[in-house]
Amino acid sequence: MKFNEGKLPESGVNVKCFGTTTERLLASQLAGLIAYRLNIWEGYVDWRNRPALKGCHGGVLAASFVLVVEVLENMAYLANASNLVLYLSKFMHFSPSRSANIVTNFMGTAFLLALLGGFLADAFFTSYCIYPISATIEFTVRISTKIKLLIQYLIQYDSFLPSQ
């Protein structure tokens, strides 16, 4: 952003009043620096670790996007929790109170792990670094659960086969 003529932003100093070209160039650079410093969010960086600019980063649109995503995520999470209670009581033949207790323990563990992830992101890692770490842990748990269920299914299926 160049300011060769006119007033310096937020300072009221007229650039035309400077006599030499060097003074005008320095005043122009100072005006650009002031405008740049007024346009950044202090203490915030973008995903490339550059200073976050007020016009380019954040704002109402980004906040509304985060809000909608959080609402949809919580709706899906609670829908899965209610379905898990039904699954445990109907198909796994737990009592309704035991099913609700299992789901409550699951939800509490999930929320505490989210707090642990937030603490680790703030204290030791960057928030961008903790996402791949938690995604890797989640992926590993999901794959190991699938393998365990597959092995159980194969063992049960093997017991039904006639012996030769």
PyRosetta script that sets phi, psi and omega in degrees:
from pyrosetta import init, pose_from_sequence

init()
pose = pose_from_sequence("MKFNEGKLPESGVNVKCFGTTTERLLASQLAGLIAYRLNIWEGYVDWRNRPALKGCHGGVLAASFVLVVEVLENMAYLANASNLVLYLSKFMHFSPSRSANIVTNFMGTAFLLALLGGFLADAFFTSYCIYPISATIEFTVRISTKIKLLIQYLIQYDSFLPSQ")
pose.set_psi(1, 119.3)
pose.set_omega(1, -177.9)
pose.set_phi(2, -106.5)
pose.set_psi(2, 139.1)
pose.set_omega(2, 174.5)
pose.set_phi(3, -126.0)
pose.set_psi(3, 91.4)
pose.set_omega(3, -179.3)
pose.set_phi(4, -87.6)
pose.set_psi(4, -29.1)
pose.set_omega(4, 179.6)
pose.set_phi(5, -137.9)
pose.set_psi(5, 164.7)
pose.set_omega(5, 178.5)
pose.set_phi(6, 97.4)
pose.set_psi(6, -167.0)
pose.set_omega(6, -177.6)
pose.set_phi(7, -90.0)
pose.set_psi(7, 149.7)
pose.set_omega(7, 172.4)
pose.set_phi(8, -69.2)
pose.set_psi(8, 136.8)
pose.set_omega(8, -178.1)
pose.set_phi(9, -64.2)
pose.set_psi(9, 138.3)
pose.set_omega(9, 175.4)
pose.set_phi(10, 63.0)
pose.set_psi(10, 5.9)
pose.set_omega(10, -179.6)
pose.set_phi(11, -120.1)
pose.set_psi(11, -25.2)
pose.set_omega(11, 179.2)
pose.set_phi(12, 78.7)
pose.set_psi(12, 5.3)
pose.set_omega(12, -179.5)
pose.set_phi(13, -83.3)
pose.set_psi(13, 131.0)
pose.set_omega(13, -179.4)
pose.set_phi(14, -85.0)
pose.set_psi(14, 126.1)
pose.set_omega(14, -177.3)
pose.set_phi(15, -72.4)
pose.set_psi(15, -29.0)
pose.set_omega(15, -178.4)
pose.set_phi(16, -64.8)
pose.set_psi(16, -21.9)
pose.set_omega(16, -176.1)
pose.set_phi(17, -73.9)
pose.set_psi(17, -14.6)
pose.set_omega(17, 178.6)
pose.set_phi(18, -77.4)
pose.set_psi(18, 137.6)
pose.set_omega(18, -171.0)
pose.set_phi(19, -80.9)
pose.set_psi(19, -57.8)
pose.set_omega(19, -171.9)
pose.set_phi(20, -85.2)
pose.set_psi(20, 166.9)
pose.set_omega(20, 178.9)
pose.set_phi(21, -66.9)
pose.set_psi(21, -37.7)
pose.set_omega(21, 179.3)
pose.set_phi(22, -63.6)
pose.set_psi(22, -41.4)
pose.set_omega(22, 178.8)
pose.set_phi(23, -65.3)
pose.set_psi(23, -39.7)
pose.set_omega(23, 178.0)
pose.set_phi(24, -66.6)
pose.set_psi(24, -38.4)
pose.set_omega(24, 178.3)
pose.set_phi(25, -64.8)
pose.set_psi(25, -43.9)
pose.set_omega(25, 177.6)
pose.set_phi(26, -63.9)
pose.set_psi(26, -40.4)
pose.set_omega(26, 178.0)
pose.set_phi(27, -65.0)
pose.set_psi(27, -37.7)
pose.set_omega(27, 177.8)
pose.set_phi(28, -65.3)
pose.set_psi(28, -43.6)
pose.set_omega(28, 178.5)
pose.set_phi(29, -65.4)
pose.set_psi(29, -38.6)
pose.set_omega(29, 177.5)
pose.set_phi(30, -63.5)
pose.set_psi(30, -40.4)
pose.set_omega(30, 178.7)
pose.set_phi(31, -64.5)
pose.set_psi(31, -40.9)
pose.set_omega(31, 177.2)
pose.set_phi(32, -64.3)
pose.set_psi(32, -40.5)
pose.set_omega(32, 178.6)
pose.set_phi(33, -65.5)
pose.set_psi(33, -41.2)
pose.set_omega(33, 178.5)
pose.set_phi(34, -64.4)
pose.set_psi(34, -44.5)
pose.set_omega(34, 179.4)
pose.set_phi(35, -64.0)
pose.set_psi(35, -38.5)
pose.set_omega(35, 178.8)
pose.set_phi(36, -66.6)
pose.set_psi(36, -44.0)
pose.set_omega(36, -178.4)
pose.set_phi(37, -66.0)
pose.set_psi(37, -32.6)
pose.set_omega(37, 178.3)
pose.set_phi(38, -75.7)
pose.set_psi(38, -16.7)
pose.set_omega(38, -173.7)
pose.set_phi(39, -98.9)
pose.set_psi(39, 0.9)
pose.set_omega(39, -178.5)
pose.set_phi(40, -107.6)
pose.set_psi(40, 152.3)
pose.set_omega(40, 173.3)
pose.set_phi(41, -85.0)
pose.set_psi(41, 121.5)
pose.set_omega(41, -179.4)
pose.set_phi(42, -70.9)
pose.set_psi(42, 130.0)
pose.set_omega(42, 176.1)
pose.set_phi(43, 83.2)
pose.set_psi(43, 2.8)
pose.set_omega(43, -179.8)
pose.set_phi(44, -119.0)
pose.set_psi(44, 143.0)
pose.set_omega(44, 178.6)
pose.set_phi(45, -129.1)
pose.set_psi(45, 159.1)
pose.set_omega(45, 175.6)
pose.set_phi(46, -87.1)
pose.set_psi(46, -172.0)
pose.set_omega(46, -174.2)
pose.set_phi(47, -70.8)
pose.set_psi(47, -11.9)
pose.set_omega(47, 175.9)
pose.set_phi(48, -101.7)
pose.set_psi(48, 12.5)
pose.set_omega(48, 177.5)
pose.set_phi(49, 66.6)
pose.set_psi(49, 29.5)
pose.set_omega(49, 173.5)
pose.set_phi(50, -99.3)
pose.set_psi(50, 156.6)
pose.set_omega(50, 178.9)
pose.set_phi(51, -59.4)
pose.set_psi(51, 136.7)
pose.set_omega(51, -179.3)
pose.set_phi(52, -78.2)
pose.set_psi(52, 129.3)
pose.set_omega(52, 180.0)
pose.set_phi(53, -91.5)
pose.set_psi(53, 143.1)
pose.set_omega(53, -176.4)
pose.set_phi(54, -64.5)
pose.set_psi(54, -38.4)
pose.set_omega(54, -178.1)
pose.set_phi(55, -77.9)
pose.set_psi(55, -20.0)
pose.set_omega(55, -173.7)
pose.set_phi(56, -106.6)
pose.set_psi(56, -25.7)
pose.set_omega(56, -174.1)
pose.set_phi(57, -121.1)
pose.set_psi(57, 143.0)
pose.set_omega(57, 176.0)
pose.set_phi(58, 77.1)
pose.set_psi(58, -157.1)
pose.set_omega(58, 178.6)
pose.set_phi(59, 100.7)
pose.set_psi(59, -174.1)
pose.set_omega(59, -175.8)
pose.set_phi(60, -68.3)
pose.set_psi(60, -38.4)
pose.set_omega(60, -178.3)
pose.set_phi(61, -63.6)
pose.set_psi(61, -46.0)
pose.set_omega(61, 179.4)
pose.set_phi(62, -66.3)
pose.set_psi(62, -40.0)
pose.set_omega(62, 179.8)
pose.set_phi(63, -66.5)
pose.set_psi(63, -39.3)
pose.set_omega(63, 178.6)
pose.set_phi(64, -68.4)
pose.set_psi(64, -35.5)
pose.set_omega(64, 176.2)
pose.set_phi(65, -62.0)
pose.set_psi(65, -45.5)
pose.set_omega(65, 179.2)
pose.set_phi(66, -64.1)
pose.set_psi(66, -40.6)
pose.set_omega(66, 179.4)
pose.set_phi(67, -62.5)
pose.set_psi(67, -46.2)
pose.set_omega(67, 180.0)
pose.set_phi(68, -64.1)
pose.set_psi(68, -42.0)
pose.set_omega(68, 179.2)
pose.set_phi(69, -63.0)
pose.set_psi(69, -41.8)
pose.set_omega(69, 179.6)
pose.set_phi(70, -65.8)
pose.set_psi(70, -40.8)
pose.set_omega(70, 178.5)
pose.set_phi(71, -63.3)
pose.set_psi(71, -46.1)
pose.set_omega(71, 179.7)
pose.set_phi(72, -65.2)
pose.set_psi(72, -37.8)
pose.set_omega(72, 178.4)
pose.set_phi(73, -64.2)
pose.set_psi(73, -43.1)
pose.set_omega(73, 179.3)
pose.set_phi(74, -67.4)
pose.set_psi(74, -36.8)
pose.set_omega(74, 177.0)
pose.set_phi(75, -63.6)
pose.set_psi(75, -43.6)
pose.set_omega(75, 179.2)
pose.set_phi(76, -65.9)
pose.set_psi(76, -39.5)
pose.set_omega(76, -179.0)
pose.set_phi(77, -64.5)
pose.set_psi(77, -44.9)
pose.set_omega(77, -179.9)
pose.set_phi(78, -69.9)
pose.set_psi(78, -33.6)
pose.set_omega(78, 175.3)
pose.set_phi(79, -64.8)
pose.set_psi(79, -41.8)
pose.set_omega(79, 176.7)
pose.set_phi(80, -64.8)
pose.set_psi(80, -36.7)
pose.set_omega(80, 179.7)
pose.set_phi(81, -65.9)
pose.set_psi(81, -42.5)
pose.set_omega(81, 179.0)
pose.set_phi(82, -67.8)
pose.set_psi(82, -37.0)
pose.set_omega(82, 175.7)
pose.set_phi(83, -66.7)
pose.set_psi(83, -32.4)
pose.set_omega(83, 178.6)
pose.set_phi(84, -67.7)
pose.set_psi(84, -36.2)
pose.set_omega(84, 175.8)
pose.set_phi(85, -62.6)
pose.set_psi(85, -45.5)
pose.set_omega(85, 178.3)
pose.set_phi(86, -63.4)
pose.set_psi(86, -41.5)
pose.set_omega(86, 179.6)
pose.set_phi(87, -62.8)
pose.set_psi(87, -45.3)
pose.set_omega(87, -178.7)
pose.set_phi(88, -66.2)
pose.set_psi(88, -35.4)
pose.set_omega(88, -178.1)
pose.set_phi(89, -81.7)
pose.set_psi(89, -38.5)
pose.set_omega(89, -175.7)
pose.set_phi(90, -84.0)
pose.set_psi(90, -47.2)
pose.set_omega(90, -172.6)
pose.set_phi(91, -96.8)
pose.set_psi(91, -34.5)
pose.set_omega(91, 179.6)
pose.set_phi(92, -92.1)
pose.set_psi(92, -5.9)
pose.set_omega(92, 174.2)
pose.set_phi(93, 60.9)
pose.set_psi(93, 36.8)
pose.set_omega(93, 169.3)
pose.set_phi(94, -85.1)
pose.set_psi(94, 157.9)
pose.set_omega(94, 174.8)
pose.set_phi(95, -70.5)
pose.set_psi(95, 156.6)
pose.set_omega(95, 179.9)
pose.set_phi(96, -59.0)
pose.set_psi(96, -37.2)
pose.set_omega(96, 179.4)
pose.set_phi(97, -69.1)
pose.set_psi(97, -39.9)
pose.set_omega(97, 177.9)
pose.set_phi(98, -66.5)
pose.set_psi(98, -38.5)
pose.set_omega(98, 177.9)
pose.set_phi(99, -62.8)
pose.set_psi(99, -45.8)
pose.set_omega(99, 179.4)
pose.set_phi(100, -63.8)
pose.set_psi(100, -36.6)
pose.set_omega(100, 178.2)
pose.set_phi(101, -65.4)
pose.set_psi(101, -42.4)
pose.set_omega(101, 179.2)
pose.set_phi(102, -63.0)
pose.set_psi(102, -44.0)
pose.set_omega(102, -179.5)
pose.set_phi(103, -67.2)
pose.set_psi(103, -38.1)
pose.set_omega(103, 177.5)
pose.set_phi(104, -63.3)
pose.set_psi(104, -42.2)
pose.set_omega(104, 176.5)
pose.set_phi(105, -62.9)
pose.set_psi(105, -40.5)
pose.set_omega(105, 178.4)
pose.set_phi(106, -62.8)
pose.set_psi(106, -45.7)
pose.set_omega(106, -179.4)
pose.set_phi(107, -65.7)
pose.set_psi(107, -40.7)
pose.set_omega(107, 177.8)
pose.set_phi(108, -62.9)
pose.set_psi(108, -41.6)
pose.set_omega(108, 177.9)
pose.set_phi(109, -64.3)
pose.set_psi(109, -41.4)
pose.set_omega(109, 179.9)
pose.set_phi(110, -63.8)
pose.set_psi(110, -42.5)
pose.set_omega(110, -179.5)
pose.set_phi(111, -70.0)
pose.set_psi(111, -36.6)
pose.set_omega(111, 177.3)
pose.set_phi(112, -68.0)
pose.set_psi(112, -35.5)
pose.set_omega(112, 176.7)
pose.set_phi(113, -67.0)
pose.set_psi(113, -32.0)
pose.set_omega(113, 175.5)
pose.set_phi(114, -65.6)
pose.set_psi(114, -40.2)
pose.set_omega(114, 176.2)
pose.set_phi(115, -65.1)
pose.set_psi(115, -39.8)
pose.set_omega(115, 177.3)
pose.set_phi(116, -62.7)
pose.set_psi(116, -43.3)
pose.set_omega(116, 177.6)
pose.set_phi(117, -62.7)
pose.set_psi(117, -39.6)
pose.set_omega(117, 177.1)
pose.set_phi(118, -64.9)
pose.set_psi(118, -40.3)
pose.set_omega(118, 177.6)
pose.set_phi(119, -64.3)
pose.set_psi(119, -45.4)
pose.set_omega(119, 179.6)
pose.set_phi(120, -63.1)
pose.set_psi(120, -38.0)
pose.set_omega(120, 179.5)
pose.set_phi(121, -65.8)
pose.set_psi(121, -39.0)
pose.set_omega(121, -179.0)
pose.set_phi(122, -77.1)
pose.set_psi(122, -38.4)
pose.set_omega(122, -171.6)
pose.set_phi(123, -87.6)
pose.set_psi(123, -41.9)
pose.set_omega(123, -169.8)
pose.set_phi(124, -118.0)
pose.set_psi(124, -34.9)
pose.set_omega(124, -175.5)
pose.set_phi(125, -117.3)
pose.set_psi(125, 172.4)
pose.set_omega(125, 169.1)
pose.set_phi(126, -86.6)
pose.set_psi(126, 162.1)
pose.set_omega(126, -179.1)
pose.set_phi(127, -66.9)
pose.set_psi(127, -27.1)
pose.set_omega(127, 178.2)
pose.set_phi(128, -75.7)
pose.set_psi(128, -25.1)
pose.set_omega(128, -179.3)
pose.set_phi(129, -81.2)
pose.set_psi(129, -31.0)
pose.set_omega(129, -176.4)
pose.set_phi(130, -74.2)
pose.set_psi(130, -25.5)
pose.set_omega(130, 179.1)
pose.set_phi(131, -61.5)
pose.set_psi(131, -51.2)
pose.set_omega(131, 178.1)
pose.set_phi(132, -64.6)
pose.set_psi(132, -32.7)
pose.set_omega(132, 179.3)
pose.set_phi(133, -65.8)
pose.set_psi(133, -48.4)
pose.set_omega(133, -179.6)
pose.set_phi(134, -68.6)
pose.set_psi(134, -33.6)
pose.set_omega(134, 177.2)
pose.set_phi(135, -66.7)
pose.set_psi(135, -37.5)
pose.set_omega(135, 177.4)
pose.set_phi(136, -65.9)
pose.set_psi(136, -42.4)
pose.set_omega(136, 177.6)
pose.set_phi(137, -63.0)
pose.set_psi(137, -44.9)
pose.set_omega(137, 179.8)
pose.set_phi(138, -63.4)
pose.set_psi(138, -42.3)
pose.set_omega(138, 179.5)
pose.set_phi(139, -63.7)
pose.set_psi(139, -41.6)
pose.set_omega(139, 179.0)
pose.set_phi(140, -63.5)
pose.set_psi(140, -42.8)
pose.set_omega(140, 179.0)
pose.set_phi(141, -64.5)
pose.set_psi(141, -42.4)
pose.set_omega(141, 179.8)
pose.set_phi(142, -64.2)
pose.set_psi(142, -43.6)
pose.set_omega(142, -179.9)
pose.set_phi(143, -65.7)
pose.set_psi(143, -42.4)
pose.set_omega(143, 179.6)
pose.set_phi(144, -65.7)
pose.set_psi(144, -35.2)
pose.set_omega(144, 176.1)
pose.set_phi(145, -65.7)
pose.set_psi(145, -42.4)
pose.set_omega(145, 178.1)
pose.set_phi(146, -63.0)
pose.set_psi(146, -41.4)
pose.set_omega(146, 179.0)
pose.set_phi(147, -65.2)
pose.set_psi(147, -41.9)
pose.set_omega(147, 178.8)
pose.set_phi(148, -61.4)
pose.set_psi(148, -45.8)
pose.set_omega(148, 179.4)
pose.set_phi(149, -65.5)
pose.set_psi(149, -37.0)
pose.set_omega(149, 178.1)
pose.set_phi(150, -65.0)
pose.set_psi(150, -41.6)
pose.set_omega(150, 178.5)
pose.set_phi(151, -64.7)
pose.set_psi(151, -42.6)
pose.set_omega(151, 176.9)
pose.set_phi(152, -61.0)
pose.set_psi(152, -41.7)
pose.set_omega(152, 179.9)
pose.set_phi(153, -64.5)
pose.set_psi(153, -42.4)
pose.set_omega(153, -179.5)
pose.set_phi(154, -66.9)
pose.set_psi(154, -36.0)
pose.set_omega(154, 177.8)
pose.set_phi(155, -67.4)
pose.set_psi(155, -42.9)
pose.set_omega(155, 177.8)
pose.set_phi(156, -66.1)
pose.set_psi(156, -40.2)
pose.set_omega(156, -179.6)
pose.set_phi(157, -67.2)
pose.set_psi(157, -35.2)
pose.set_omega(157, -180.0)
pose.set_phi(158, -67.7)
pose.set_psi(158, -32.6)
pose.set_omega(158, -179.6)
pose.set_phi(159, -72.2)
pose.set_psi(159, -20.5)
pose.set_omega(159, 178.8)
pose.set_phi(160, -85.7)
pose.set_psi(160, -17.2)
pose.set_omega(160, -178.5)
pose.set_phi(161, -72.9)
pose.set_psi(161, 142.7)
pose.set_omega(161, 177.2)
pose.set_phi(162, -70.1)
pose.set_psi(162, 142.3)
pose.set_omega(162, -179.9)
pose.set_phi(163, -78.3)
pose.set_psi(163, 147.0)
pose.set_omega(163, -177.3)
pose.set_phi(164, -114.1)
pose.dump_pdb("model.pdb")
